[in-house]
């Protein structure tokens, strides 16, 4: 990733809150009240960045280093804003201590106040509940998504709180931008205005709980490179009813007539339903996103795939193979779970530069200390990791212990919560 | 990040509790006595303090020297400054959608009292 792309998100995260603070810096107040207000503005700026980072626009994702990176910073800015916005009323109350503990409490106490303070409290409590839901990993995705969207309402309510306080000059444009971003995401991202129409041409089972689906474009095809991922929503077909939600799937190959193939593993309610998909089902597709395998060099490579995380590697191999010595370590629960394994074995047999090591690991996290090559075999290697977040985190840890620096470790998690 | 969320939320509610307990258990602050030291301030004298730096306002029959407080007021200056040198009772009572200022504001206001408003006085 270029330095400019790498710096884009940290710079954006610094610039927006700094701009807000500069614009609305209070003068002539006590130090504690000044800090309280500045912290509120920094939190407000971080929330605006946070909203921007949930947009699913390929061009924006390209500028900011990828959709997955945007989502990582979406999480970071959200939690940082939350912590600062919790400190904001506490510091205002601390300033009241200069008068008396009673004044300090009355600054906070919602029952003694009116809408300007009630709206602030309501926004903070909504933010609190919305974030609590965000951290509930076991909740079904559909319910999770709707509850997570309530955080958008918390942001708007927080800005309304400022307007009720009479601070409408800088806040009205910010409120308009926040509403525009939320509307943009809802219309283009969730309702699919940014998506292209496709139809399911075929579906074949490639392992237990995994199907490979071919999607034929019905309008202008998307520009997709092997190894990239797309967001796909499946709708109704003759005997199938999709859940209509956009989920990320890696493209396993691009066929003639721009036919896209994706691997879908049953990991949740929606993807379980997709296992019984049939030709003729309508789909909408957004993308493409990601540059996981796009910037490979001629250095020896170690590819590690966990489960369906093998798809981007398969996409590259199907598209024409490799030009550097490559080891593909393919980790699966069992051989019946291992999607595309016979095809990968056939590709490895026909490709001298590729060595394939498929390992059935069971349900527990595999013993990576033994599975990964020793440090001397990793020297000068570029490592590409794709799999569940827990596995990728464990792989990164072991590779770092073996002397591989961060810039030689490239990874993609396929989880968007 | 989950740990940060949980610990920040816990600290926040603990601090809210501490502020509440502090107000319940602390001795009430001595409030400035109003009465004998109060002097009558006419509308004409009040009107001579219409600039933000020397801002006086009449609120609910009292006159308050708010010059030092104005920078602390949460709303933007254009909202509050036009009331300097005037009877601002109506504005004070109808801050937002007809609601008056809070008890906390009432309590702070007492600290700035300098006299009694006598609209017809000379």
HADDOCK unambig.tbl for C-alpha pairs under 7 A between the chains (distance, minus, plus):
assign (segid A and resid 28 and name CA) (segid B and resid 71 and name CA) 5.89 0.50 0.50
assign (segid A and resid 29 and name CA) (segid B and resid 71 and name CA) 6.24 0.50 0.50
assign (segid A and resid 29 and name CA) (segid B and resid 72 and name CA) 5.66 0.50 0.50
assign (segid A and resid 79 and name CA) (segid B and resid 5 and name CA) 6.81 0.50 0.50
assign (segid A and resid 83 and name CA) (segid B and resid 8 and name CA) 6.23 0.50 0.50
assign (segid A and resid 86 and name CA) (segid B and resid 12 and name CA) 6.44 0.50 0.50
assign (segid A and resid 100 and name CA) (segid B and resid 29 and name CA) 6.12 0.50 0.50
assign (segid A and resid 101 and name CA) (segid B and resid 22 and name CA) 5.71 0.50 0.50
assign (segid A and resid 101 and name CA) (segid B and resid 23 and name CA) 4.85 0.50 0.50
assign (segid A and resid 101 and name CA) (segid B and resid 26 and name CA) 6.82 0.50 0.50
assign (segid A and resid 102 and name CA) (segid B and resid 23 and name CA) 4.47 0.50 0.50
assign (segid A and resid 103 and name CA) (segid B and resid 104 and name CA) 5.52 0.50 0.50
assign (segid A and resid 104 and name CA) (segid B and resid 19 and name CA) 6.87 0.50 0.50
assign (segid A and resid 105 and name CA) (segid B and resid 19 and name CA) 5.33 0.50 0.50
assign (segid A and resid 105 and name CA) (segid B and resid 20 and name CA) 5.65 0.50 0.50
assign (segid A and resid 105 and name CA) (segid B and resid 23 and name CA) 6.04 0.50 0.50
assign (segid A and resid 106 and name CA) (segid B and resid 104 and name CA) 5.23 0.50 0.50
assign (segid A and resid 107 and name CA) (segid B and resid 104 and name CA) 6.49 0.50 0.50
assign (segid A and resid 112 and name CA) (segid B and resid 102 and name CA) 6.22 0.50 0.50
assign (segid A and resid 112 and name CA) (segid B and resid 103 and name CA) 6.47 0.50 0.50
assign (segid A and resid 113 and name CA) (segid B and resid 102 and name CA) 5.27 0.50 0.50
assign (segid A and resid 114 and name CA) (segid B and resid 99 and name CA) 6.94 0.50 0.50
assign (segid A and resid 135 and name CA) (segid B and resid 2 and name CA) 6.51 0.50 0.50
assign (segid A and resid 164 and name CA) (segid B and resid 96 and name CA) 6.96 0.50 0.50
assign (segid A and resid 165 and name CA) (segid B and resid 74 and name CA) 6.28 0.50 0.50
assign (segid A and resid 165 and name CA) (segid B and resid 75 and name CA) 5.37 0.50 0.50
assign (segid A and resid 166 and name CA) (segid B and resid 75 and name CA) 4.36 0.50 0.50
assign (segid A and resid 166 and name CA) (segid B and resid 76 and name CA) 5.92 0.50 0.50
assign (segid A and resid 167 and name CA) (segid B and resid 75 and name CA) 5.50 0.50 0.50
assign (segid A and resid 167 and name CA) (segid B and resid 76 and name CA) 5.59 0.50 0.50
